[in-house]
Amino acid sequence: MIQKKFFEESNKQLKLVLDELKNKLAKIDTTLSDTVEKNNEKILQNILLLKGKAEKSLQVKNESIVRQVNKIKSVLYPNMNLQERELNLYYFANKYGIGILKYIFNQLTINKFEHQIIEL
């Protein structure tokens, strides 16, 4: 899902920066390095929490996309079959009005003996 390497690299970089800060502060006062160590753990926990939230957000987004694709698929292929085999003329007459019959007739090429696509 989320790039594992990205978070691993971020953690490494944060640890390097915080270790350097800890070492410099230890030269000034040893108690300051303890503070950095405690904050280091909190920062890494927050990064882990952020990673979890990002993964959950991606999962929700992916589920939404899958639902949309399935909805389109069911409209294009009702009951996993071609529309003309599942939906009869009454469906379209009810949805678009009785004038749809004339529109379909005008759109069809009568001497063409293969499937024809008509946009409504």
FENTAUR-V699952 format. One record per pair of residues at least 12 apart in sequence whose C-alpha atoms are under 6 Angstrom apart, sorted by the first residue. I is the first residue (numbers start at 1). J is the second residue. Records with the same first field share a line. If there is no record, write none. Layout:
I=J / J
//
This chain:
2=55
22=36
//
